[in-house]
C-alpha cells in the first residue's frame, strides 16, 4: 500500500517539473540540473551529518530532523531561483549559469549552517 511516508523522502524532487515548466530554451536543462544538484547535495549533507553521529545537528537546537531542515532551506532557494528564472526568460547562458552557481553555493552554505544547529 502506498502511503505519504513512501513519498516524503522525495518531496524535494517535486521542484524538477516546476523547473522544466518555468525555464525556457536551453536554460530549461540548466534549471533541471540545478534542482537535481540541490537534491543530491541535500542528501550528501545529511549523510555526512549522520556519519559524524549527529542526526539532529551538532548543537541539537530544536528536534527537527536534518532532512526537514534541509528541504526547507533548499526549497526556499529553489523558489527564489525559479522566480528569477521566470522573470528573466532571455538571459544569456553564461549569466544564467553564474547565477545558478551563486545561488547553489549560497544554499549550500546556509543549509550547512542550519544543519549544524
Secondary structure as UniProt FT lines:
FT   HELIX           4..8
FT   TURN            9..10
FT   HELIX           11..14
FT   HELIX           15..22
FT   TURN            25..26
FT   HELIX           27..52
FT   TURN            55..56
FT   HELIX           66..87
FT   TURN            89..90
FT   HELIX           93..116
//
